Amino acid sequence: MSIAKKVCLIGRFAVGKTSLVKQFIHQEFGEKYKTTVGVSIATKKIKLASLKVSLVIWDIAGFEQENHYAHYLRGSHGLIWVVDGTEPESFEILDTISESLPEIKQIPSVCFINKCDLKDEWVVTNKQEELLKTFNHTVFETSAKTGENVEKGFKKLTEFLVK
Amino acid sequence: MSKERDILKSLLLKEELQLLNQLEQKLLSKEQFTKEVSDVLSNAIKRAQSKNKNLEKELYIPIRKGVTKAFVENKQSIIDALLPIMGQLIRKTVTNSIKQFVTDINRTLELGFSAKAIKWRWQALRSDCTFAEILFQKTIRYQVTELFLIRQTNGLLIEHAGHSETAKDNSAVSAMLTAIQGFIEDSFNEHDSALQRVTIKNKDYIVTSGPTAYLAAVIKGAPTQRLETKLQQAIENIHAEFSDQINTESNYGENIEIQDSLRKYLITKNRSDKPKKINWTPWIIITLLIISGFSYWSYGIKQELKRIVDLSHSVPGLYVQSVKRIGSGYRIKGLLDPLAEITSLHKDNITLDTKPYLSLDEDIVLKRVMKLFSPYKKVTIKLTNGKLTINGIISSDDDILKVLHQLESIGGIKQIINNLAIDQQKQMHAFLLQNKLKNQVNYLLNNNKLSLIGNMKYKQQQELTRKFTSLFPEIIIDAEKTNIIDSTDKIVYKINNLFINIKELNDPVNNYETLDKLIDNLHLLINRQERLHIRLVGKSDCNGLFSDNHSLKRAETLFMILAKKGIDKKLMTTHINACKSFNNPHNQSLLGVSIQSVKE
């Protein structure tokens, strides 16, 4: 049996959403930064026991503009919140989005604190850790560059989706 | 020390040093170095291109920048350089487009006179479309290569049909289309600003929306508006038929029924570019049918006209100059006699445009003559080939003269046979006056029966009767009231001289005149109350042994005849004139009965 699920990646500009998708699908990483315009779509099939899950991944452009992402999120089965460990401001987007779209909290989700390959430069404060706790997310420290926890994180979300 | 070393070096490496100096000069002198490099540059590039795969990549950026700069800074020279190439390209493209355009016009013109075009025109008329629309629908080639049934809410692919040629997988394409859809809605800030058509890499996507899902069709070629309508019907049908499956989330490829349903809409519209031969057969059949129909119709018209002409010619007193068909009826122009009978023309919706004239048709001449003789009831008229025969009784000579005079003015009569007679009553009166019988005999004429009243001798009565009968054959003479003044003896004498010849016993009487005389005279005597006895004596020619018997039979036969005529049987007795011998020669005049009346 197979099933298709829509998964959206949301997070601030340049936190590494597109790189995470590229790493998850192609196991590749590009040093050069290319900004995503609108949305980029990719698909990946994951096998969970006897179930084949086809993930349609919507990599939404950086969430800087108010509400421009709302229609992309419509009908999502799962969300991946992406924050940058080296950019404390990137955590604030969680609050901003959940305030403008309160129903989003009902959607199964995981949180990727990206760029764990630069952990020395991380500036994750208590305040940010507290914020993550309020969202009750399963948090993964990921690196799009090395691929650390990327597949694991996607797989965990998939498990949430088929539960 | 160094000086010595230099000397030693020059001694040992003199030639090499010279060579190094030359090389140094070549390298340091730009002009010299350029000359050297230019000699080997083309071969060096060639070799580097074959050995070093990155060369093109490395050269790409500087070359691109150089070309871009050249375009920006020296547009005119670039244009001048490209013009011969571009000009040819543009000419070729324009020529091809014109050729295609001419081909399309030719095809349309050919179709304009073909059976197919007539069929399509009929189809256009029936379906309330323009002919151009039908023409495009039938001739423009396009193909629906793929169909995506996509869930509205999240852009997930419900089902897909057709051969996928897209680089990305179908789920990604459907998500991408949904994203574009969402982007448009968001951009226009209107919910009904839905995506209807999008072109991605030369592929047209037509999008038709339903309540839960929308259908994206990948089109190759030039589709018509009708296809969009068809696709809209498709999404509506799919919603109606598979609402449960659409609302249930599952991966695509598992809804076989929806797939089958979608496949029906993978339409391919072909257009044959081969010049087709015109099929003349239907044209010939249609032409023949039209000619046959027209011939039949004109034959019917001619036949009807001929019938009307014949009918009009058959009417006596109508002279036909022309017969014309006007609407559903006919108009006859000509001359018409006032006595002509034209009622037969009215039932065929014929109107007459005629002037009066006097016809010499025999029927009309006869009518005219009959009209002249209408006051004379006892006159009959017959006209044959101009010969007029008039029979009958007319009241006076003056009247006869008058009608004969009027007949002369009637044309068409070549000969008159006048059999007219004056009234017989008047003639009879004149006859009696003429024969001086008026004072002795009176008469009464009633319904052709003339009763003679008065005294006259038997002979005179007989003579008068004979004359009347010859003059007035139709008149029956009644002598009952005539008083015969002959004497009884004379009558007895007359009776006794009568001989009733009876030749054959089976047909006894062959002389009725004599028999009538006998009976009349016998009645005269009886009426005078004379006492009589009548002996009827049978006679024969004595030719055979039974002659006496035959004589008796003859007498008895006459006895029975007279009895039937009212003569009392008591007055009559039968007798024979017996033969003395029986071998006399045969004589028919002797066979009969003689009468002997005796006054008692």
Contacts between the chains, C-beta under 8 A, distances in Angstrom:
chain1	res1	chain2	res2	distance
A	2	B	250	7.8
A	2	B	251	3.9
A	2	B	253	7.5
A	2	B	254	7.1
A	3	B	249	6.9
A	3	B	250	6.2
A	3	B	251	5.2
A	4	B	156	4.9
A	4	B	157	6.9
A	4	B	171	6.3
A	4	B	249	7.4
A	4	B	250	7.6
A	4	B	251	4.6
A	4	B	252	6.8
A	5	B	156	7.9
A	6	B	154	4.4
A	6	B	155	6.8
A	6	B	156	5.8
A	6	B	175	7.4
A	38	B	179	6.7
A	38	B	183	6.0
A	39	B	179	4.7
A	39	B	183	8.0
A	41	B	168	7.8
A	41	B	172	5.0
A	41	B	175	4.4
A	41	B	176	5.2
A	41	B	179	6.5
A	42	B	172	6.6
A	43	B	168	7.8
A	43	B	169	5.5
A	43	B	171	4.7
A	43	B	172	5.0
A	43	B	175	7.8
A	52	B	251	7.4
A	54	B	171	6.0
A	54	B	251	5.5
A	56	B	155	7.3
A	56	B	156	6.3
A	56	B	171	5.1
A	56	B	172	7.0
A	56	B	175	5.0
A	58	B	175	6.6
A	58	B	179	7.2
A	68	B	186	6.8
A	70	B	186	7.8
A	71	B	182	3.7
A	71	B	183	7.5
A	71	B	185	6.2
A	71	B	186	5.1
A	72	B	179	6.4
A	72	B	182	6.0
A	74	B	153	6.1
A	74	B	154	6.6
A	74	B	182	6.9
A	75	B	151	7.1
A	75	B	152	8.0
A	75	B	153	3.5
A	75	B	154	2.6
A	75	B	155	7.0
A	75	B	156	7.6
A	76	B	154	6.5
A	77	B	154	7.3
